Structure formats: structure tokens, C-alpha cells
Amino acid sequence: MKSDKKFFPSMMGIFCFLLLGALMATDTQLHSFDKPHGGVPHGGSWVVLLDEVSFVFLFMVLMVSLSVFSYSRGYMSGDRMWNKFIVLLFMFAFSMILLSLSASPMLSILGWDGLGLSSVGLIFYYCGWVGFRNGMVTFFCNRVGDVFFMAVILVFFVSPTWDPIALMMFLVLSGVTKSAQFPFHIWLPMAMAAPTPVSSLVHSSTLVTAGILIMVRYLHTSEDLSLLMKGLVFLSTMTLILSGISSSAEQDVKKVIALSTLVHLSMIMIFISLGDYFPAMVHLLCHAFMKSGLFMVAGWQIHNSSGSQDLRGLASHPVSSPTPWAVMSTSLLSMVGLPFMSGFCSKELMLSSLIEDSHLSVPVLGIYLGVFFSMMYSTRLFFLPLSSVPGVLTMQDWGSEFRMFFPLTLSSLGSVVLGSILYPLSQRVEEMQESHFTMMSQKGVVLVVSLLALFFALLLNMGVAKKKISYSFSKMNLVPYVCSVMTSSSRPTSSWVHALDKEGFTGFLVKKGYLIFKSMSLMSIPIAESSKPQFIKLFLICLMIHTIMYMYGSKIIYKWWSK
């Protein structure tokens, strides 16, 4: 109890100090989201900037981090590695704050790299094979984007007038990898090996939003980049379709929520590719509160189900635990777009902006698909625990404790009122233009799409769908399943394909590479139990690989494009 009294004031003091220092050290420079001010300052200066982009991300990170830190105190109580966990979690949040305020290459690198290293450490937290495999997949996928981001920074150090198309392409590739867009989408569901508070922070306001941050701040949108932007729309649409289908069949509650994050990130990326930043930022901010609340409730459900993450066996009921159930219902209703909630306001703004300002069919289709899949997985998350046989109840209602009631209430308030507050601000950002709503016919399409999604989700919940369909479409990598049908006559090939289907392509390579490395090295890698010396060795290996990729990858890319 004494430690709790010290914990909350210290965390509040640290966050307030960071915010006050940012306000005092910067000049307020406001820029419209509709007129991007891209460009990375060159040189070795340490520049901190507080503009609209910084304010949105800073507010999002501070509020969500505050609720997650409070939630972690209750969720991780009694954990013997609490000190290591809280240090890594604080470094993770601080890196995102630093990246949000950075307007120079030096600070951007510190924040960007701090996110990558601290995220790998948090995924390795439990030190098992699953954590090792998923952490290495996350590490290598993000290193690809880091090489491109380092190439952009190095070019601005050497020659700021270099080919802008190549620079923007490198910037888009780095943002795509960090925000888990196709073909790098596999790492985000695998990051679920981290503790639930980490998942709540990663999927709402930190790691996955870092790619969006650098693209909003630095990306130029012009006619010369039209082909690049069309490619980004294609990648985002592919991610939306794959993640939406997988979320409609996945049975792991944390993976369903992770896949839903990919759906919303894809919708945001579509608007960034069109250069329409304000609707993207509003939806990103509303999504952060909705998703953090869902992960907190998912952690409560997992604890009440004796550690089981299967949707069909979660122990949760609105009568026995009203507070978490109310938070989950609020977040899901906001996510599907219940009128006048945050999700409704952000999607209304996105649809109206897209239909008025653009006649592209692919972005409009992408938003409709996002609405469809949002209703699908939200229905499954709501009804499957109700229709399942509850497990053994091991904990009481967490809402009765203040350290759990506070984060749940904060996320619920954001899910309800934040969109209504931000929607009128669109008039100010767009120079007090007359506000508009979408045409009634377009709203009718959205209603029909939502009802169809509700119908199909209820069919899946009642068991009408075959188990084979659920198995095949619950994987993000759908190609190996098709190949396994074609190669069923060949046992060696079929076994390799089934391994690919189970682990994913990158996870399969990591597993094979791990076995080769273990047979050739005398160093033992932690598999079943935690060990501090082994963890340090593993961290040093990751750091060495990270340094080599930075040194040689960036140099090769720079020389290739300089020819």
C-alpha cells in the first residue's frame, strides 16, 4: 500500500515534467493538417517542435500511458520481475514522447530506435520460445524499416537537395514497416507475446503509430508522388482485407484485438496517402482510447479464465463483473460507430471528407470494408464470451479497486466524448469552412454494410461456418494453406508448408535459424525459464545485428541511389 502511494505521484510528476519542459523549450508553431509541412531539418542540431502533430501524439501518449501504468500496477502485482518491466515500459513510453516532439534527425533517431529496442525487450519478457520467436520476428521486420529511415536521415545530413522521390519512397517504406502494413503485417499479431499492458500501449499509441507520425510530419504529397501514393493505398487495402478476414475467424482474444488494430491502421494509412491528415489524426486519437480499453478488459478476462485466451472459453459476465463489461461494451459500440460516440464522429468525418474531396473508388471501398470488418470482430468479441461456458473465476471485479477503476474509466470517457469534442475543430483547421455530412445514400450504404457484417458474425458465432474455414482464414499468411492443398501428395513438401502455415514465413525462418545457431554455438538461448545472463547475451546479439544493419544497409542504399 505504501508503494502504491509513491507510485502514482511519481508517475504523474514525471509526465507533467515532460509536458511542461516541452512547452517551455519550444516555440508554438501551428500548421494545418490539410497543408503538410514536410521536410526533415538537416544537420546535427537538437530541435524540439510543438505543433499540431506533436500535440496530438503527445496528448495521446501521455493519457494512454498514464492509464496503462496504473493498470500495470494491478495487473502485474506480485510479479518478481516488476522492476525490469516498469523500466522497459517507461523507456518505451518515453521514446514515443521523444519521437513526437523531435524535429531533428538526432532526436528522431533516439526516439525511433528506443521504441524498437524497448519493444523487443518487452516481448522477450517471459523468456520462452514463443517470446523469443515473436521477438525476433518483430525485431527483424522493424529493422528493415529502420534501415530505410536511417537512409533518409543520412541523406539529409549529407545532401538535403537529393532526389525527393527516392527520399519519400524510403520514408514510406519505413512507415509501412513500423505500422505493420503489408507485407510486414505479420509482426503485429506476434507481438502479443508481451504482457497485456504492453499490448495495450503498443496497439493504441506507441509503436504502431510511430510510422504514421513520421509520415504525417515529413511526407510531401504532390503530383510527382502520385504513383507512390497509389502504391501505399494498395498496400493499406491489402492489409485491411487480410487482417479483417483473419479477425473474423481467429479464436485468440488478444490476436483478434491486434488484427482489429491493423484494420484501423489501414484506414488511417489510406487517408495519409490521399494527403488528408485531419480525419486520420482524429480517428487515430479516438482509436487509441478504444483499443487501450479493450486490451485492459481482455487482460481481466484472461485472468478470470485461468490464463486461457480462447474466445470460446473466456469467463466473463456482466452481472458478476459489471465495470469491465461496461468498458468493453463502450469500446466496442464506439468502434462500430454507434451514433454520437467517438468512433461514429471519426468515421463520419472520414467518410464525408473522402466522398467530398475524392472520387477514387479504392479508398471508398477500403473505408466500407473497414466498417464491415469492425462490425464483424466487435460482434464476435461481445457475443462469444456470453455464449461460452465460463471458466473458473479466480479474481473479483477489478473495478472495485481504484488502480483498476481509473484506467478503465479514462479509456471509456475517451471512447464516448473525444470524437464529439474533436469533430467541431475540423471547421477551425479548415479555415471555418461550412461543415457537411455525407449524403443520405452513402449513410444507407454504411448501414447496409454494418447489418450484413452483423448477420455474418452471428452466423459464425452459432457455428454455421465450417471449422476448416476458421482454421484457414485465422492465419495472416493465407498462401501456405492453398499451397498445402496442392502439395498434399508430397509428405516432405506438405510438412514444410504446414510449418509455414503454423509459424508464418518469417517465424519459420527464425525457428530454423535458431536451430542452426544453437547447433553451431555453445551459448544457450533461454527457452523455458528466465535467466538474467542469457537475457543479456540475447540482448547483445540483437544490438550487434542492429548495428551491422544500420552501418552497412544504409550505406548500400545510399550508394545505390547515388549512381
C-alpha positions in Angstrom: 0.0 0.0 0.0 2.9 2.3 0.8 4.5 1.6 -2.6 1.2 2.5 -4.3 1.2 5.9 -2.7 4.6 6.6 -4.0 4.0 5.1 -7.5 1.1 7.3 -8.7 2.5 10.7 -7.7 5.9 9.8 -9.1 4.4 8.8 -12.5 2.2 11.9 -12.6 5.2 14.1 -11.7 7.3 12.6 -14.5 4.7 13.0 -17.1 3.8 16.6 -16.1 7.5 17.5 -16.0 8.0 16.2 -19.6 5.0 18.1 -20.8 6.0 21.3 -19.0 9.5 21.0 -20.3 8.3 20.6 -23.9 6.1 23.6 -23.6 8.9 25.8 -22.2 11.6 24.7 -24.6 9.7 25.1 -27.8 8.1 27.9 -29.8 4.5 27.2 -30.6 4.3 26.8 -34.4 0.8 25.7 -35.7 0.4 24.1 -39.0 -2.8 22.9 -40.7 -3.1 19.1 -41.2 -4.5 19.9 -44.7 -1.3 21.7 -45.6 1.5 19.3 -44.7 4.8 21.0 -43.8 7.0 18.0 -44.6 10.8 18.1 -44.6 13.4 16.9 -42.2 15.8 19.6 -40.9 19.4 18.6 -41.8 22.4 18.9 -39.6 23.3 17.8 -36.1 21.0 20.2 -34.1 18.7 19.1 -31.4 15.4 20.7 -32.3 12.2 20.2 -30.4 8.9 21.3 -32.0 5.4 21.6 -30.6 3.0 21.9 -33.4 -0.5 20.3 -34.0 1.1 17.0 -34.9 3.2 16.9 -31.8 0.3 18.0 -29.6 -2.0 15.2 -30.9 0.6 12.5 -30.4 1.8 13.9 -27.0 -1.7 14.1 -25.6 -2.4 10.5 -26.9 0.8 9.0 -25.5 0.5 10.8 -22.1 -3.1 9.9 -21.4 -2.9 6.3 -22.6 0.5 5.8 -20.8 -1.0 7.1 -17.6 -3.9 4.7 -17.7 -1.6 1.7 -18.8 0.9 2.4 -15.9 -2.0 2.5 -13.5 -3.4 -0.7 -15.0 0.0 -2.4 -14.8 0.3 -1.8 -11.1 -2.7 -4.0 -10.6 -2.2 -6.5 -13.4 1.5 -7.2 -12.7 1.2 -7.1 -8.9 3.3 -9.9 -7.3 5.5 -10.3 -10.4 9.0 -11.0 -9.4 10.4 -9.1 -12.4 8.3 -6.0 -11.8 11.3 -3.6 -11.7 12.5 -4.7 -15.1 9.1 -4.5 -16.5 8.4 -1.0 -15.3 11.8 0.3 -16.5 11.2 -1.1 -20.0 7.7 0.2 -20.1 8.8 3.7 -19.1 11.6 3.7 -21.7 9.1 2.6 -24.3 6.7 5.4 -23.5 9.5 8.0 -23.2 10.9 7.0 -26.6 7.5 7.7 -28.2 7.3 11.1 -26.4 10.7 12.0 -27.7 9.8 11.0 -31.2 6.6 13.0 -31.0 8.5 16.2 -30.1 11.5 15.7 -32.3 12.1 17.9 -35.3 15.7 17.0 -36.0 17.5 13.8 -37.1 19.3 13.3 -33.8 16.2 13.3 -31.6 14.2 11.3 -34.2 16.8 8.5 -34.2 16.9 8.4 -30.4 13.1 8.1 -30.2 12.8 5.7 -33.2 15.5 3.4 -32.0 14.4 3.5 -28.4 11.0 2.2 -29.5 12.5 -0.7 -31.3 14.9 -1.9 -28.6 12.5 -1.5 -25.7 9.7 -3.3 -27.6 11.9 -6.3 -28.2 12.9 -6.4 -24.6 9.2 -6.3 -23.6 8.3 -9.1 -26.0 11.2 -11.2 -24.6 9.8 -10.6 -21.1 8.7 -14.1 -20.4 11.8 -15.6 -22.0 10.1 -18.6 -23.5 10.4 -20.0 -27.0 7.2 -18.1 -28.1 8.6 -14.9 -26.8 11.9 -15.5 -28.4 10.5 -16.3 -31.8 7.9 -13.5 -31.8 10.5 -11.0 -30.5 13.0 -11.9 -33.3 10.3 -11.6 -35.9 9.3 -8.2 -34.6 13.0 -7.2 -34.4 13.9 -8.2 -38.0 10.7 -6.8 -39.5 11.3 -3.4 -37.8 15.0 -3.4 -38.7 14.0 -3.3 -42.4 12.2 -0.1 -41.8 15.0 1.3 -39.6 17.5 0.9 -42.4 15.3 3.0 -44.7 14.7 5.6 -42.0 18.5 5.8 -41.4 19.0 6.2 -45.1 16.6 9.2 -45.1 18.4 10.8 -42.1 21.9 10.2 -43.6 20.8 11.8 -46.9 19.6 14.9 -45.1 22.9 15.1 -43.2 24.9 14.9 -46.5 22.7 16.5 -49.2 19.2 17.9 -48.4 18.6 18.6 -52.1 18.8 14.9 -53.0 16.1 13.2 -55.2 12.9 13.9 -53.3 11.1 10.9 -54.9 13.6 8.5 -53.5 13.6 10.1 -50.1 9.8 9.9 -49.9 9.9 6.3 -51.0 12.3 5.4 -48.2 10.1 7.3 -45.8 7.0 5.4 -46.9 8.8 2.1 -46.6 10.0 2.9 -43.1 6.5 4.0 -42.1 4.9 0.9 -43.6 7.1 -1.5 -41.7 6.7 0.3 -38.4 2.9 0.5 -38.8 2.7 -3.2 -39.8 1.3 -2.8 -43.3 1.5 -5.5 -45.9 3.9 -7.3 -46.4 5.3 -6.6 -42.9 1.9 -7.1 -41.2 2.9 -10.5 -39.6 4.8 -9.0 -36.7 1.9 -7.2 -35.0 -0.1 -10.2 -34.0 3.1 -11.9 -33.0 3.9 -9.1 -30.6 1.1 -10.4 -28.4 3.7 -12.5 -26.6 4.3 -9.4 -24.4 2.3 -8.8 -21.3 -1.2 -7.4 -21.7 -0.3 -3.8 -20.5 2.4 -3.7 -23.2 -0.1 -4.8 -25.8 -2.5 -2.0 -24.7 0.3 0.6 -25.1 1.7 -0.8 -28.4 -1.6 -1.1 -30.2 -3.0 2.2 -29.1 -0.5 5.0 -29.0 3.2 4.0 -29.4 4.9 1.5 -31.7 2.3 1.2 -34.5 1.7 4.9 -34.5 5.4 5.8 -35.0 5.2 5.1 -38.7 2.1 7.3 -39.0 3.9 10.1 -37.1 6.9 10.3 -39.4 4.7 10.2 -42.5 2.4 12.9 -41.3 5.3 15.1 -40.2 7.8 14.6 -43.1 5.8 13.2 -46.1 5.3 15.6 -49.0 2.2 14.9 -51.1 2.5 16.1 -54.7 1.7 15.0 -58.2 5.2 13.6 -58.7 4.5 11.1 -55.9 1.1 10.0 -57.2 2.4 6.6 -58.2 4.0 6.1 -54.7 0.7 7.2 -53.0 -1.3 4.7 -55.1 1.1 2.0 -54.0 0.5 3.0 -50.4 -3.3 2.8 -51.0 -2.8 -0.7 -52.4 -0.7 -1.9 -49.5 -3.1 -0.5 -47.0 -6.1 -2.1 -48.7 -4.4 -5.5 -48.8 -3.6 -5.2 -45.1 -7.2 -4.3 -44.3 -8.6 -7.2 -46.2 -6.1 -9.8 -44.8 -6.5 -8.6 -41.2 -10.2 -8.2 -41.5 -10.7 -11.8 -42.7 -8.3 -13.1 -40.1 -10.0 -11.2 -37.2 -13.3 -12.8 -38.2 -12.0 -16.3 -37.7 -9.3 -16.0 -35.1 -10.1 -17.5 -31.6 -7.4 -15.9 -29.6 -8.8 -12.8 -27.9 -5.6 -10.8 -27.9 -4.9 -11.6 -31.6 -8.4 -10.6 -32.6 -7.9 -7.2 -31.0 -4.4 -7.0 -32.6 -5.9 -7.7 -36.0 -8.5 -5.1 -35.5 -5.7 -2.6 -34.9 -4.4 -3.5 -38.4 -7.9 -2.7 -39.9 -7.9 0.7 -38.4 -4.3 1.5 -39.2 -5.0 0.6 -42.8 -7.9 3.1 -42.9 -5.7 5.8 -41.4 -2.9 5.0 -44.0 -5.4 5.4 -46.8 -6.1 9.0 -45.7 -2.4 9.7 -45.3 -1.8 8.5 -48.9 -4.5 11.0 -50.0 -2.9 13.8 -48.1 -6.0 14.3 -45.9 -4.4 14.3 -42.4 -7.1 15.7 -40.1 -9.6 12.8 -40.4 -6.7 10.4 -40.0 -5.5 12.1 -36.8 -9.0 12.3 -35.3 -9.6 8.6 -35.9 -6.1 7.7 -34.6 -6.8 9.6 -31.3 -10.2 8.1 -30.8 -8.9 4.6 -31.7 -6.1 4.9 -29.0 -8.7 5.1 -26.2 -10.9 2.5 -27.6 -8.1 0.0 -28.1 -6.4 0.5 -24.8 -9.7 -0.1 -23.0 -10.3 -3.3 -25.0 -6.9 -4.7 -24.1 -7.4 -3.9 -20.4 -10.6 -5.8 -20.4 -9.0 -8.6 -22.3 -6.4 -8.9 -19.6 -9.2 -9.1 -17.0 -10.9 -11.9 -19.0 -7.7 -13.9 -19.4 -7.1 -13.7 -15.6 -10.6 -14.8 -14.8 -10.2 -17.7 -17.3 -7.1 -19.1 -15.6 -4.8 -17.8 -18.3 -6.8 -19.0 -21.3 -7.0 -16.6 -24.3 -9.6 -18.6 -26.3 -12.7 -16.6 -27.0 -14.9 -19.6 -26.7 -13.9 -20.2 -23.1 -13.5 -16.8 -21.5 -15.0 -16.4 -18.1 -16.8 -13.0 -18.2 -20.4 -12.0 -17.4 -22.0 -8.5 -17.0 -23.6 -9.5 -13.7 -20.5 -10.7 -11.9 -18.2 -8.1 -13.2 -20.1 -5.0 -14.4 -17.2 -2.5 -14.6 -15.0 -4.3 -17.2 -18.1 -5.4 -19.1 -19.3 -1.8 -19.3 -15.9 -0.7 -20.6 -15.8 -3.4 -23.2 -19.3 -2.6 -24.4 -18.5 1.1 -24.6 -15.3 0.5 -26.6 -17.0 -1.9 -29.0 -20.0 0.3 -29.6 -17.8 3.2 -30.3 -15.6 1.1 -32.6 -18.6 0.0 -34.7 -19.8 3.6 -34.9 -22.8 4.0 -32.6 -24.2 7.5 -33.2 -22.5 10.4 -31.4 -19.8 8.3 -29.8 -16.1 8.9 -30.7 -15.9 6.1 -33.3 -19.0 7.5 -35.1 -17.7 11.0 -35.2 -14.3 10.0 -36.6 -15.7 7.7 -39.2 -18.3 10.3 -40.2 -15.5 12.8 -40.7 -13.5 10.3 -42.7 -16.5 9.3 -45.0 -17.6 12.9 -45.6 -14.0 14.1 -46.3 -13.4 11.1 -48.7 -16.7 11.4 -50.6 -16.5 15.2 -51.0 -12.8 15.6 -51.8 -12.0 12.4 -53.7 -13.7 10.2 -56.3 -11.2 7.3 -56.0 -13.0 4.1 -55.8 -10.4 2.1 -53.9 -10.2 4.4 -50.8 -14.0 4.5 -50.6 -14.1 0.7 -50.8 -11.4 0.4 -48.2 -13.5 2.5 -45.7 -16.6 0.4 -46.4 -14.5 -2.8 -45.8 -13.2 -1.2 -42.6 -16.8 -0.6 -41.4 -17.8 -4.2 -42.3 -14.9 -5.9 -40.5 -15.3 -3.6 -37.5 -18.8 -4.9 -37.0 -17.7 -8.5 -37.6 -15.0 -8.7 -35.0 -16.8 -6.5 -32.5 -19.8 -8.8 -32.6 -17.6 -11.8 -32.0 -15.8 -10.1 -29.1 -19.1 -9.3 -27.5 -21.2 -12.4 -28.0 -18.7 -15.3 -27.9 -17.8 -14.9 -24.2 -21.5 -14.7 -23.4 -22.3 -17.9 -25.3 -19.4 -19.9 -24.0 -19.1 -22.0 -20.8 -17.3 -19.8 -18.3 -14.0 -21.0 -16.8 -13.1 -21.0 -13.1 -13.4 -17.5 -11.6 -10.1 -16.6 -9.9 -10.4 -12.8 -9.3 -13.0 -10.4 -8.2 -14.3 -7.4 -10.1 -11.3 -5.2 -10.8 -13.4 -2.1 -11.0 -13.8 -2.1 -7.2 -10.1 -1.1 -6.9 -9.1 2.5 -7.7 -5.9 1.5 -9.6 -8.0 -0.6 -12.0 -11.1 1.7 -12.0 -9.2 4.8 -13.0 -7.7 3.4 -16.3 -10.9 1.7 -17.3 -12.9 4.9 -16.7 -10.4 7.1 -18.6 -10.5 4.9 -21.7 -14.3 4.8 -21.5 -14.5 8.6 -21.4 -12.2 8.9 -24.4 -14.3 6.3 -26.3 -17.5 8.3 -25.6 -16.8 12.0 -25.7 -13.5 12.6 -27.5 -14.9 12.4 -31.0 -17.7 14.9 -30.2 -15.0 17.3 -29.0 -12.7 16.9 -32.0 -15.3 17.0 -34.7 -16.2 20.7 -34.4 -12.5 21.5 -34.6 -12.5 20.5 -38.2 -14.1 23.8 -39.0 -11.2 25.7 -37.5 -8.5 23.7 -39.1 -10.1 24.0 -42.5 -10.5 27.8 -42.1 -14.0 27.8 -40.8 -15.4 26.2 -43.9 -19.1 25.2 -43.7 -19.3 21.7 -42.1 -21.0 19.0 -44.1 -22.3 15.5 -43.6 -22.3 12.7 -46.1 -25.2 12.2 -48.3 -28.1 10.0 -47.1 -27.4 7.4 -49.8 -23.9 6.9 -48.5 -25.1 6.6 -45.0 -27.6 4.0 -46.2 -24.7 2.0 -47.7 -22.8 2.1 -44.4 -26.0 0.9 -42.6 -26.5 -2.0 -45.0 -22.8 -3.0 -44.7 -23.0 -2.9 -40.9 -26.1 -5.1 -40.9 -24.6 -7.6 -43.3 -21.5 -7.8 -41.1 -23.7 -8.3 -38.0 -25.6 -11.1 -39.8 -22.4 -13.0 -40.9 -20.8 -12.6 -37.4 -23.8 -14.1 -35.8 -23.7 -17.0 -38.2 -20.1 -17.6 -37.3 -20.8 -17.5 -33.6 -23.6 -20.0 -34.0 -21.2 -22.5 -35.6 -22.7 -22.4 -39.1 -19.2 -21.8 -40.6 -17.1 -24.9 -41.0 -14.1 -25.5 -38.8 -11.8 -25.8 -41.8 -12.8 -22.2 -42.9 -12.0 -20.9 -39.4 -8.6 -22.7 -39.4 -7.6 -21.4 -42.8 -8.6 -17.8 -42.5 -7.4 -17.3 -39.0 -3.9 -17.1 -40.3 -2.5 -13.8 -41.6 -0.5 -15.8 -44.2 -3.2 -17.4 -46.4 -0.9 -18.6 -49.2 0.7 -21.6 -47.4 -2.8 -23.1 -46.8 -3.6 -23.0 -50.5 -0.2 -24.5 -51.3 -0.7 -27.3 -48.7 -3.8 -28.4 -50.6 -1.9 -28.6 -53.9 1.1 -30.4 -52.4 -0.8 -32.9 -50.1 0.6 -35.8 -52.1 4.2 -34.9 -51.2 4.9 -35.5 -47.5 8.1 -33.6 -47.2 6.8 -30.6 -49.0 3.5 -30.8 -47.2 5.2 -30.8 -43.8 7.2 -27.7 -44.7 4.1 -25.9 -45.9 2.2 -26.8 -42.7 5.1 -25.4 -40.7 4.9 -22.2 -42.7 1.2 -22.1 -42.1 1.6 -22.5 -38.4 4.6 -20.2 -37.8 4.3 -17.7 -40.6 7.1 -17.3 -43.2 9.3 -15.1 -41.0 8.6 -17.1 -37.9 9.5 -20.3 -39.8 12.9 -18.7 -40.9 13.6 -17.5 -37.3 12.9 -21.0 -35.9 15.2 -22.7 -38.5 17.8 -20.1 -38.0 17.6 -20.5 -34.2 18.2 -24.3 -34.5 21.2 -23.8 -36.8 22.6 -21.1 -34.5 22.1 -23.3 -31.4 23.9 -26.3 -33.0 26.8 -24.1 -34.0 27.2 -22.1 -30.9 28.0 -23.0 -27.3 25.8 -20.2 -26.0 22.5 -21.3 -24.6 19.4 -19.4 -25.6 16.6 -19.1 -23.0 13.8 -21.5 -23.9 11.7 -22.4 -20.9 13.0 -20.4 -17.9 14.2 -16.9 -17.4 17.9 -16.2 -16.8 19.5 -12.8 -16.5 22.9 -13.7 -18.0 21.2 -15.4 -21.0 18.9 -12.4 -21.4 21.9 -10.1 -21.5 23.6 -12.2 -24.1 20.5 -12.3 -26.3 20.1 -8.5 -26.0 23.8 -8.0 -27.0 23.2 -10.2 -30.1 20.2 -8.1 -31.1 22.2 -4.9 -30.6 25.1 -6.3 -32.7 22.8 -7.2 -35.6 21.0 -3.9 -35.3 24.3 -2.0 -35.5 25.5 -4.0 -38.5 22.3 -3.5 -40.4 22.5 0.3 -39.7 26.1 0.6 -40.8 26.0 -1.5 -44.0 22.3 -1.3 -45.0 22.1 2.4 -45.0 25.5 2.7 -46.8 24.5 0.3 -49.6 21.1 2.0 -50.1 22.7 5.5 -50.3 25.4 4.3 -52.8 22.9 2.6 -55.0 20.6 5.6 -55.3 23.6 7.9 -55.8 24.6 6.2 -59.0 
